[in-house]
């Protein structure tokens, strides 16, 4: 049976942590930043976790085996 190819768009969007959790970037952080509060902008710098079934789906797309 053929190996599953890595989905390159998902590979660029998500990272897998050392403990196996799926990390993603925060939405609304790219432009129109001057209208947003400073605390909001600081929170955009941190990565967020992908939870539940969606994390399982992302792991399957990002798998490099």
Backbone as XML, in Angstrom:
<?xml version="1.0"?>
<chain id="A" units="angstrom">
  <residue number="1" name="UNK">
    <atom name="N" x="0.843" y="-1.184" z="0.000"/>
    <atom name="CA" x="0.000" y="0.000" z="0.000"/>
    <atom name="C" x="0.888" y="1.247" z="0.000"/>
  </residue>
  <residue number="2" name="UNK">
    <atom name="N" x="0.481" y="2.253" z="-0.755"/>
    <atom name="CA" x="1.293" y="3.463" z="-0.871"/>
    <atom name="C" x="1.253" y="4.286" z="0.412"/>
  </residue>
  <residue number="3" name="UNK">
    <atom name="N" x="2.351" y="5.008" z="0.646"/>
    <atom name="CA" x="2.404" y="5.888" z="1.821"/>
    <atom name="C" x="1.535" y="7.117" z="1.583"/>
  </residue>
  <residue number="4" name="UNK">
    <atom name="N" x="1.013" y="7.678" z="2.665"/>
    <atom name="CA" x="0.220" y="8.887" z="2.534"/>
    <atom name="C" x="1.153" y="10.080" z="2.400"/>
  </residue>
  <residue number="5" name="UNK">
    <atom name="N" x="0.868" y="10.944" z="1.442"/>
    <atom name="CA" x="1.698" y="12.125" z="1.255"/>
    <atom name="C" x="1.346" y="13.178" z="2.290"/>
  </residue>
  <residue number="6" name="UNK">
    <atom name="N" x="2.338" y="13.989" z="2.630"/>
    <atom name="CA" x="2.111" y="15.113" z="3.539"/>
    <atom name="C" x="1.312" y="16.172" z="2.811"/>
  </residue>
  <residue number="7" name="UNK">
    <atom name="N" x="0.290" y="16.702" z="3.463"/>
    <atom name="CA" x="-0.465" y="17.813" z="2.902"/>
    <atom name="C" x="0.334" y="19.082" z="3.172"/>
  </residue>
  <residue number="8" name="UNK">
    <atom name="N" x="0.891" y="19.695" z="2.122"/>
    <atom name="CA" x="1.844" y="20.785" z="2.292"/>
    <atom name="C" x="1.199" y="22.048" z="2.861"/>
  </residue>
  <residue number="9" name="UNK">
    <atom name="N" x="-0.050" y="22.316" z="2.503"/>
    <atom name="CA" x="-0.695" y="23.519" z="3.050"/>
    <atom name="C" x="-0.922" y="23.367" z="4.552"/>
  </residue>
  <residue number="10" name="UNK">
    <atom name="N" x="-1.313" y="22.172" z="4.990"/>
    <atom name="CA" x="-1.485" y="21.921" z="6.420"/>
    <atom name="C" x="-0.135" y="21.914" z="7.124"/>
  </residue>
  <residue number="11" name="UNK">
    <atom name="N" x="0.888" y="21.396" z="6.466"/>
    <atom name="CA" x="2.221" y="21.331" z="7.059"/>
    <atom name="C" x="2.759" y="22.724" z="7.368"/>
  </residue>
  <residue number="12" name="UNK">
    <atom name="N" x="2.418" y="23.697" z="6.512"/>
    <atom name="CA" x="2.870" y="25.068" z="6.733"/>
    <atom name="C" x="2.057" y="25.781" z="7.810"/>
  </residue>
  <residue number="13" name="UNK">
    <atom name="N" x="0.815" y="25.394" z="8.001"/>
    <atom name="CA" x="-0.070" y="26.094" z="8.942"/>
    <atom name="C" x="0.021" y="25.586" z="10.366"/>
  </residue>
  <residue number="14" name="UNK">
    <atom name="N" x="0.386" y="24.326" z="10.538"/>
    <atom name="CA" x="0.352" y="23.713" z="11.861"/>
    <atom name="C" x="1.727" y="23.200" z="12.253"/>
  </residue>
  <residue number="15" name="UNK">
    <atom name="N" x="1.963" y="23.149" z="13.554"/>
    <atom name="CA" x="3.182" y="22.551" z="14.093"/>
    <atom name="C" x="2.774" y="21.516" z="15.139"/>
  </residue>
  <residue number="16" name="UNK">
    <atom name="N" x="3.559" y="20.459" z="15.231"/>
    <atom name="CA" x="3.336" y="19.439" z="16.247"/>
    <atom name="C" x="4.374" y="19.669" z="17.343"/>
  </residue>
  <residue number="17" name="UNK">
    <atom name="N" x="3.913" y="19.809" z="18.588"/>
    <atom name="CA" x="4.835" y="20.039" z="19.702"/>
    <atom name="C" x="5.536" y="18.740" z="20.064"/>
  </residue>
  <residue number="18" name="UNK">
    <atom name="N" x="6.535" y="18.826" z="20.945"/>
    <atom name="CA" x="7.276" y="17.633" z="21.374"/>
    <atom name="C" x="6.366" y="16.629" z="22.071"/>
  </residue>
  <residue number="19" name="UNK">
    <atom name="N" x="5.332" y="17.146" z="22.735"/>
    <atom name="CA" x="4.416" y="16.241" z="23.450"/>
    <atom name="C" x="3.300" y="15.721" z="22.550"/>
  </residue>
  <residue number="20" name="UNK">
    <atom name="N" x="3.282" y="16.156" z="21.277"/>
    <atom name="CA" x="2.303" y="15.637" z="20.330"/>
    <atom name="C" x="1.071" y="16.505" z="20.161"/>
  </residue>
  <residue number="21" name="UNK">
    <atom name="N" x="1.057" y="17.692" z="20.779"/>
    <atom name="CA" x="-0.085" y="18.580" z="20.619"/>
    <atom name="C" x="0.051" y="19.362" z="19.318"/>
  </residue>
  <residue number="22" name="UNK">
    <atom name="N" x="-1.087" y="19.761" z="18.744"/>
    <atom name="CA" x="-1.090" y="20.488" z="17.481"/>
    <atom name="C" x="-1.250" y="21.974" z="17.780"/>
  </residue>
  <residue number="23" name="UNK">
    <atom name="N" x="-0.328" y="22.789" z="17.251"/>
    <atom name="CA" x="-0.339" y="24.226" z="17.472"/>
    <atom name="C" x="-0.726" y="24.944" z="16.188"/>
  </residue>
  <residue number="24" name="UNK">
    <atom name="N" x="-1.430" y="26.066" z="16.355"/>
    <atom name="CA" x="-1.848" y="26.861" z="15.199"/>
    <atom name="C" x="-1.631" y="28.339" z="15.489"/>
  </residue>
  <residue number="25" name="UNK">
    <atom name="N" x="-1.642" y="29.154" z="14.448"/>
    <atom name="CA" x="-1.543" y="30.601" z="14.607"/>
    <atom name="C" x="-2.919" y="31.162" z="14.956"/>
  </residue>
  <residue number="26" name="UNK">
    <atom name="N" x="-2.936" y="32.417" z="15.411"/>
    <atom name="CA" x="-4.182" y="33.064" z="15.808"/>
    <atom name="C" x="-4.740" y="33.843" z="14.619"/>
  </residue>
  <residue number="27" name="UNK">
    <atom name="N" x="-6.036" y="33.792" z="14.434"/>
    <atom name="CA" x="-6.679" y="34.526" z="13.352"/>
    <atom name="C" x="-6.743" y="36.018" z="13.671"/>
  </residue>
  <residue number="28" name="UNK">
    <atom name="N" x="-6.974" y="36.838" z="12.651"/>
    <atom name="CA" x="-7.154" y="38.298" z="12.746"/>
    <atom name="C" x="-5.890" y="39.032" z="13.169"/>
  </residue>
  <residue number="29" name="UNK">
    <atom name="N" x="-4.713" y="38.458" z="12.950"/>
    <atom name="CA" x="-3.492" y="39.088" z="13.445"/>
    <atom name="C" x="-2.656" y="39.739" z="12.353"/>
  </residue>
  <residue number="30" name="UNK">
    <atom name="N" x="-3.085" y="39.718" z="11.123"/>
    <atom name="CA" x="-2.229" y="40.144" z="10.018"/>
    <atom name="C" x="-2.303" y="41.642" z="9.706"/>
  </residue>
  <residue number="31" name="UNK">
    <atom name="N" x="-3.493" y="42.173" z="9.575"/>
    <atom name="CA" x="-3.583" y="43.584" z="9.184"/>
    <atom name="C" x="-4.688" y="44.268" z="9.972"/>
  </residue>
  <residue number="32" name="UNK">
    <atom name="N" x="-4.836" y="45.567" z="9.782"/>
    <atom name="CA" x="-5.753" y="46.417" z="10.555"/>
    <atom name="C" x="-5.409" y="46.346" z="12.040"/>
  </residue>
  <residue number="33" name="UNK">
    <atom name="N" x="-4.119" y="46.386" z="12.335"/>
    <atom name="CA" x="-3.665" y="46.200" z="13.708"/>
    <atom name="C" x="-3.829" y="47.447" z="14.557"/>
  </residue>
  <residue number="34" name="UNK">
    <atom name="N" x="-3.831" y="48.616" z="13.937"/>
    <atom name="CA" x="-3.876" y="49.844" z="14.746"/>
    <atom name="C" x="-5.223" y="50.031" z="15.428"/>
  </residue>
  <residue number="35" name="UNK">
    <atom name="N" x="-6.253" y="49.338" z="14.954"/>
    <atom name="CA" x="-7.579" y="49.440" z="15.577"/>
    <atom name="C" x="-7.720" y="48.527" z="16.795"/>
  </residue>
  <residue number="36" name="UNK">
    <atom name="N" x="-6.741" y="47.668" z="17.011"/>
    <atom name="CA" x="-6.868" y="46.659" z="18.060"/>
    <atom name="C" x="-6.081" y="47.079" z="19.294"/>
  </residue>
  <residue number="37" name="UNK">
    <atom name="N" x="-6.529" y="46.601" z="20.446"/>
    <atom name="CA" x="-5.875" y="46.971" z="21.698"/>
    <atom name="C" x="-4.507" y="46.300" z="21.802"/>
  </residue>
  <residue number="38" name="UNK">
    <atom name="N" x="-3.646" y="46.863" z="22.656"/>
    <atom name="CA" x="-2.295" y="46.343" z="22.809"/>
    <atom name="C" x="-2.316" y="44.935" z="23.403"/>
  </residue>
  <residue number="39" name="UNK">
    <atom name="N" x="-3.234" y="44.686" z="24.331"/>
    <atom name="CA" x="-3.308" y="43.347" z="24.923"/>
    <atom name="C" x="-3.766" y="42.326" z="23.888"/>
  </residue>
  <residue number="40" name="UNK">
    <atom name="N" x="-4.650" y="42.755" z="23.004"/>
    <atom name="CA" x="-5.108" y="41.872" z="21.929"/>
    <atom name="C" x="-3.936" y="41.514" z="21.011"/>
  </residue>
  <residue number="41" name="UNK">
    <atom name="N" x="-3.130" y="42.529" z="20.664"/>
    <atom name="CA" x="-1.990" y="42.296" z="19.784"/>
    <atom name="C" x="-0.957" y="41.379" z="20.449"/>
  </residue>
  <residue number="42" name="UNK">
    <atom name="N" x="-0.761" y="41.519" z="21.754"/>
    <atom name="CA" x="0.178" y="40.642" z="22.449"/>
    <atom name="C" x="-0.308" y="39.200" z="22.437"/>
  </residue>
  <residue number="43" name="UNK">
    <atom name="N" x="-1.616" y="39.024" z="22.568"/>
    <atom name="CA" x="-2.146" y="37.658" z="22.599"/>
    <atom name="C" x="-2.036" y="36.977" z="21.235"/>
  </residue>
  <residue number="44" name="UNK">
    <atom name="N" x="-1.945" y="37.766" z="20.159"/>
    <atom name="CA" x="-1.804" y="37.183" z="18.824"/>
    <atom name="C" x="-0.452" y="36.516" z="18.632"/>
  </residue>
  <residue number="45" name="UNK">
    <atom name="N" x="0.560" y="36.891" z="19.429"/>
    <atom name="CA" x="1.900" y="36.334" z="19.251"/>
    <atom name="C" x="1.987" y="34.890" z="19.708"/>
  </residue>
  <residue number="46" name="UNK">
    <atom name="N" x="1.106" y="34.483" z="20.606"/>
    <atom name="CA" x="1.157" y="33.141" z="21.166"/>
    <atom name="C" x="0.430" y="32.152" z="20.252"/>
  </residue>
  <residue number="47" name="UNK">
    <atom name="N" x="0.957" y="30.949" z="20.182"/>
    <atom name="CA" x="0.278" y="29.903" z="19.425"/>
    <atom name="C" x="-0.851" y="29.317" z="20.253"/>
  </residue>
  <residue number="48" name="UNK">
    <atom name="N" x="-1.873" y="28.805" z="19.580"/>
    <atom name="CA" x="-3.005" y="28.178" z="20.254"/>
    <atom name="C" x="-3.011" y="26.697" z="19.947"/>
  </residue>
  <residue number="49" name="UNK">
    <atom name="N" x="-3.685" y="25.960" z="20.783"/>
    <atom name="CA" x="-3.816" y="24.526" z="20.577"/>
    <atom name="C" x="-5.025" y="24.218" z="19.706"/>
  </residue>
  <residue number="50" name="UNK">
    <atom name="N" x="-4.874" y="23.230" z="18.856"/>
    <atom name="CA" x="-6.007" y="22.672" z="18.122"/>
    <atom name="C" x="-6.533" y="21.537" z="18.980"/>
  </residue>
  <residue number="51" name="UNK">
    <atom name="N" x="-7.841" y="21.477" z="19.172"/>
    <atom name="CA" x="-8.366" y="20.528" z="20.153"/>
    <atom name="C" x="-9.186" y="19.418" z="19.497"/>
  </residue>
  <residue number="52" name="UNK">
    <atom name="N" x="-9.234" y="18.318" z="20.189"/>
    <atom name="CA" x="-10.161" y="17.237" z="19.875"/>
    <atom name="C" x="-9.955" y="16.551" z="18.557"/>
  </residue>
  <residue number="53" name="UNK">
    <atom name="N" x="-11.061" y="16.306" z="17.876"/>
    <atom name="CA" x="-11.036" y="15.550" z="16.631"/>
    <atom name="C" x="-10.300" y="16.296" z="15.530"/>
  </residue>
  <residue number="54" name="UNK">
    <atom name="N" x="-10.368" y="17.626" z="15.573"/>
    <atom name="CA" x="-9.672" y="18.400" z="14.545"/>
    <atom name="C" x="-8.163" y="18.181" z="14.647"/>
  </residue>
  <residue number="55" name="UNK">
    <atom name="N" x="-7.643" y="18.053" z="15.862"/>
    <atom name="CA" x="-6.213" y="17.798" z="16.053"/>
    <atom name="C" x="-5.826" y="16.455" z="15.447"/>
  </residue>
  <residue number="56" name="UNK">
    <atom name="N" x="-6.680" y="15.469" z="15.615"/>
    <atom name="CA" x="-6.411" y="14.149" z="15.042"/>
    <atom name="C" x="-6.358" y="14.214" z="13.518"/>
  </residue>
  <residue number="57" name="UNK">
    <atom name="N" x="-7.267" y="14.984" z="12.927"/>
    <atom name="CA" x="-7.292" y="15.123" z="11.471"/>
    <atom name="C" x="-6.048" y="15.848" z="10.971"/>
  </residue>
  <residue number="58" name="UNK">
    <atom name="N" x="-5.654" y="16.887" z="11.702"/>
    <atom name="CA" x="-4.466" y="17.652" z="11.308"/>
    <atom name="C" x="-3.217" y="16.786" z="11.404"/>
  </residue>
  <residue number="59" name="UNK">
    <atom name="N" x="-3.109" y="15.989" z="12.451"/>
    <atom name="CA" x="-1.944" y="15.108" z="12.605"/>
    <atom name="C" x="-1.819" y="14.147" z="11.448"/>
  </residue>
  <residue number="60" name="UNK">
    <atom name="N" x="-2.946" y="13.664" z="10.971"/>
    <atom name="CA" x="-2.921" y="12.732" z="9.848"/>
    <atom name="C" x="-2.440" y="13.444" z="8.567"/>
  </residue>
  <residue number="61" name="UNK">
    <atom name="N" x="-2.837" y="14.706" z="8.390"/>
    <atom name="CA" x="-2.409" y="15.468" z="7.209"/>
    <atom name="C" x="-0.935" y="15.822" z="7.261"/>
  </residue>
  <residue number="62" name="UNK">
    <atom name="N" x="-0.442" y="16.110" z="8.462"/>
    <atom name="CA" x="0.919" y="16.608" z="8.626"/>
    <atom name="C" x="1.929" y="15.466" z="8.761"/>
  </residue>
  <residue number="63" name="UNK">
    <atom name="N" x="1.453" y="14.248" z="8.954"/>
    <atom name="CA" x="2.337" y="13.103" z="9.169"/>
    <atom name="C" x="3.348" y="12.988" z="8.033"/>
  </residue>
  <residue number="64" name="UNK">
    <atom name="N" x="4.608" y="12.733" z="8.403"/>
    <atom name="CA" x="5.665" y="12.645" z="7.389"/>
    <atom name="C" x="6.201" y="11.234" z="7.302"/>
  </residue>
  <residue number="65" name="UNK">
    <atom name="N" x="5.337" y="10.258" z="7.247"/>
    <atom name="CA" x="5.819" y="8.871" z="7.212"/>
    <atom name="C" x="5.494" y="8.226" z="5.877"/>
  </residue>
</chain>
